Amino acid sequence: MYGNRLIFLFLCLVVAASPLRAQEGADAGFRSFLSSLWPDAQKRGVSRATFDGALRGIVPDPEVLRLTKSQPEYNRPIGDYLKNRLTGGLIAGGKRNAERWAQTLAAVEAKYGVDKNVVVAIWGLETGYGSFTGGKDVIRSLATLAYARYREDFFRNELLAALEILQQEHITREKMRGSWAGAMGQAQFIPSSFLKFAVDFSGDGKRDIWSDVPDVLGSIANYLKENGWNRGIPWGYEVTIPEGFDYRRSRASFSEWSALGVRRADGGKFPVSGDGILFFPSGASGPGFVVTGNYEAIKRYNLSDAYTLTVAGAADRLRGMSGYRGKWPGVVPLDREQRIRMQKLMRAKGYPVSNIVGQIDFDLRDQIRILQVKFGLLPDGYPTETFLQRLEKS
């Protein structure tokens, strides 16, 4: 009896110690990973003092890895997303802040050529006009994602960029807070975007997107300008489609769209010049849009059509236009894994695909149209589960 009790106690100790040893091993691996970053950090001009001070004592954040599974722009119908984000509160807050910062916004628009209403809309959608910028330790979040090899080496590079920002003393280590994925400040720039696009619009010698509103607004505008924004061009328009329309057509000038019977949903006129892409974000059963390169510039801020349409719709309402008129169907978009599978299949079949990370651009939508014709589906460029099933079987 006594011997059995000793064996039982020994087994309990082994079981209890195993997770501890596993944790110690994981911690050792994490520390080793952080140490391995030093040569690259040094090449970027980061001092040893900055490097050690930024990384000292941090451990992986398990919540961050759980949040990688969350995709609010893709996990629900686009109409639901717009309903929850494009709210009266967003517009009211935008109007108040546009009035408060009118002089700064006018100067930003004059310098960068970006519609001030779009700048305000992004500011509001990202952080509620600075009311919530995220409470995560950016360095810890990025280190967690980099160690996990989430999105390969993307977050490793972002961690090194964050160390550069600390070295340049734009923000202190304690105040470098943001989202779980490392988006920082009122503009929600990831570190590499900060280094490329953040500006010192207030002229105080620092690029402060955390607390300096002129820097925030100037940085958002500079980001859009450097990502293709064209001065004086609209982002696009909601449109109505005539009966008998050939949905294979996706690109034309505004005058050609008018000749084809496509009309602005609000009854206004298209510009006399310029080109637009016909786009159905939830398929032909939902609202249609003719969009310009400025729509694509907004989308580079967040690679989601739901997000981009929210920004564009908010900007329109801030300038006194009406909201979207079409009825949104309850269609749930393909999730990220499905989109990636679709892209891999299309590339394997010889169709040009620009990325294999689930981002659907307008060129890919044109290729989807070609396949939809082949499968006997309406060629609206919107991939459904039915489309994916046909693709898998072809």
N, C-alpha and C positions, 0 to 999 in steps of 0.2 A: 504493500500500500504506500509506504513511505517512498520507495523507489519510483513508483508511478507518478507520485506528486512532484518529485524532482524533475522527472522527464516532462511533465505537463508545464511546470514553471519555466523550464529551459525553452520549450517550444514557444511559450508566450513571449519570452524575451526576444527570441529570434524574429517572430512575426512583428513585434513592436519595433525592433531595431531596423528591419528591412526598409520601411518607408523613410526612416531617418537617414540611412545610408544612401538611399536613392535621392533624397533631397539634397544631402551633402554633395553627391555627385553632380546633380543638376546645377547647384550653386557654383561648384568648382568649374563646370563647363561654361557657365555664364561669365564668371570672372575671367577665365582664360580668353573667352571671345572678346570681352571688353579690352583686355590687355593687347590683343592682336591688332586693335584699331590704331595704336599709337603711331606706327610708321606713316600711315596715310594721313592721319590728323596732322602730324608734324609737317608733311609736305604741303598741307593747306595753310600753314602759318600759325597753327595752334600751338601755344606754349605748353610745356609740361605742367605748369601750375594750373592753367585753365583746364587741361585734359583731366588731371587728377581731381581737381575740385568739382568738376561736372559729374564725374562717374563714381566718386567715392560713396560706398555704402548702398548703392542702388541694387535692387533685386527685381526679377521679372514681375510684371503685373498681370495676374491671371485674368482679370476682367478685360484687359485689352484684347487678348486672344478670343475671348467669347464675343466681343463686339465686332470682330471681323466677319462674323456670320450675318450681321445685320445689314440690310440693303433697303432702306426706306423708299428710295426712288424706284425700286424694281419689284418689291414684294406685294404690291397692291395695284389696282387699276389706276391709271394716270389721273382720271377724274377725281378719285378719292384724295390723291396726293395734292392736287390743285385746291380742292375744297378745304383741306386742312391747313395749307400753307398760304394760299392767296386770300387772305382774310381782310375784313374791315379794319382790324387792329393793325395789320401790316401797313395798310394804306394810310390810315390816320396818323400812325407814327411817322411814316415817310413824309407826309405833308408838314408835320410839326418840325421835323429835323431839316427838311428842305428850306423852310422859312428861317429857322435859326441859323443855318449855315449857308444862307443864300450867297453871300459875298464870296466865301471860299469855293462854293460849287461853281459859281460863274467863272472864277479864276481857273479852276481845274478844267472846266469844259473848254475855256479859251486855249489853254496850254496843250491839252491832249486830244481835243476834238471829240471826246466821248460824251454822249448824251448824259447830262447830269441826272436825269431820272433813272437811267439804268444803274448809275453808280449808287444812288440812294437805295434802289431796290435790292441790289446785291448786299449792301451794308445791312439793311433790315433783315433780309432772309438769312444771312450768315449768322448774325449775332444779336438780332433784335435791337439794332442801332447801338451796339456796345453793351447791352444789358447783361449778356451772358456770352463769355468768350471761351468757356470750357475750364474745368477745374483739374485737369490731368497734368501731371509733371511730364512735360514734353520730352525731356531727355530719357526718363524712365520708359515712357511709352515707345519711343523710337528704338531704344535698346532692346526692349522686349520683342518688337516686331522684327528687328534686324536679326536677333539671335534665332528666332523661329524660322528665318528665311521666308517670311510671308512676302509674296510678290518678289521672290528671288532677292536681288541685291538692292532693290529700290529703297528700302528703309535703312539699309546700311549707309547709303549715300546721304539720306536725309539726316541721319544722326551726325555724320561728319559735317554736314552743312550747318547743323544747329551749333556744333562746337565752334565753327567759324564765327557765327553770330555772337556768341559769348565772347570770343576773342576780340571782336571789334567793339565790344561794350555798348551795343545798342540796347541791351536789356541785361538785368542781373540773372544769375542762375535761379534764384528763388522766385522771381517773377515770370520766368519762362513757362507759362501755363497755357494749356490749349486743349484740343480735342484728343480723343484716344489715338487718333492716327497722326498726331503731330501738327495739325492745323492751328495756327497761332493768332492771337490778337483779334481785334475787331474786324479785320479783313480776312481772317482765317487762311493765311498763307502757310503752306508747308515751308520748311526752311530753305529749300533750293529756290522756291519762288520768291521768298523774301530777298535772297541774295541777288536775284535777277531783276526784280520788279519793284521792290519797296523803295520809296523816295522820301526825302526830307523836305516835304512841301512847306513846313512851317519855318524852315531855315534855322533850326536850333542846333544843328550839327549831328543829330541822331535820326535814324529812321525808326520811328516809334509807332508801330501799328497797334500797340496795346492801349495807350492812353492819349495820344495826340491825334485828334480828329482830322485836322488838315492833312497829316501824314497818311491817315487811313484812307481818306477820299482820294488823295493824289495817287496813292499806291494802287487802289482799285482801278482808277482810270488808266494809269500807266500799264497795268497788267493787260487790260483790254486792248489798248493801242498797240502794244508790242505783240499781241496775239491776233492781229489782223483787223482791228476795228477801223472802219472807214468813215471819216467825218461827213456828216450831212446825209447819211443813208439810213433808212429805217431798218429795223431788225427783220420786219416782215409783217404779214397781215393774215388774219383768219379769213378764209375764203369759202364760197359756195361753188359747187361743181355742177355743170349742166347735165341733163340726161343724155345718155349715149356717149359720154366722155370716154376717150381712149386712155385708160389708166397706165398704159405703158409710157406715156409722156411724163417726164419728171422735170425737165429743164427747158426754160424759154425766157425770152425777155418779157418785161411787163406788158409791152404792147402786144406781144404774141399771146400771152395769157388772156388778155382782153378779147382778142380776136377769136380765141377758142371758147369763149363763153364763161371763163372763170371770173368771178366777181368778188370784191371785198364784201365780207359779211356785214360790215357796218354801213354799206352803201357809198362809201367814199371812192375816190378815183385812185388808180395806181399811178405811180410816178411816170413821167413821160419817157424816162430812160432808165436803164438798169436791168439787171437779170434777177430771176428768182427761181428757187427750187420748190417743187410741189411736194408736200410732206404730210403724211397721215400718221400722227404719233400713236394712235390706237386703232389703226386700220381705217378703211374707207367708210365703215359704219359710224365713225366718229368725226369730229371736226377736222377740216383740212386747213393747211396753211401754205402760203407761198413765202419763203424765207430767203434772206440774203446772207452774204458773208458775215454780217454783223451778228446774226443768230449764231453762227459757228464760233465767232469770237466769244460770245457769252458762254457758250457750251464748254469752251476750254477752261473756264473757271471751275466747272463741275461737270464731268462727262456724263450728264444725264439730261435727256430731253424733258423730263418732268420738271427738273430744277430750272432749266433754261426757259421753258414756257411760263413758269411762275415768275421769274425775273422779268421777262418781256411783258407779261400781263400786268404786273405791278407797275412797271414803268409807264405803260399806256394809261393806266388809271391815275397815276400821279400827274400826268399831263392833261387829264380831264376827259379821256376817252372812256368808252364803255368796256365792260368785261367781255370774256368769251361768250359767244352766243350758242354754239352748237352743243348738243347733248352728248355727254361722254358715255360710251358703253362700259359695262362692268367687266372688261377684258383684262385679265392679269397677264402682264408681259412675261416672256420667257425669263427664267432666272439666269444667274450668271453662268452656272454650269451648262445649262441648255444652250445659251448663246455661244459659249466656247465650243461646245460639241458641234453646233451648226457651222461655225467658222472653220473648224478643222475639216469637217466633211466637205465644205465648199472648196477649200484650198486643195484637198486631195483630189477633187474632181476637176481641178484646173481653173477654177474661178479665182480672179484676183481678190485677195483679202489682205487688208493693211495691217491687221493685228489679230492676235489669238488670245485676247484677254477679255472678250465679251463686249467691246465697244463697237456699236453699230454706227458707221458714218453713212453719208449720203451715197458714196460710191458703192458701198456694200448693198445699200437698199436697191440700187439699180441692178445689181447682179441678182438680188432676190427676185426682182420683177421678172427677169429673164427666166428664172426657174419656175416662178409661179405660172407663167404662160405655159411652160412645158408640162406642169402638173395639172393644168386645167383649173387653176385658182385665179381669183381676181388679182391682177398685178398691181397692187397698191404699195408694194415695198415693205409691208409690215409682216414680220415672221411670226406665225402662230405655231401652236403645238402640232396642228394638222400639217403645216408646211414642213416642220422638222421631221415628222413621221414619214412624209413622202420622200424627203431628202434621204433619210436613213435607208429607205427601201429601194431607192433608185440606183 
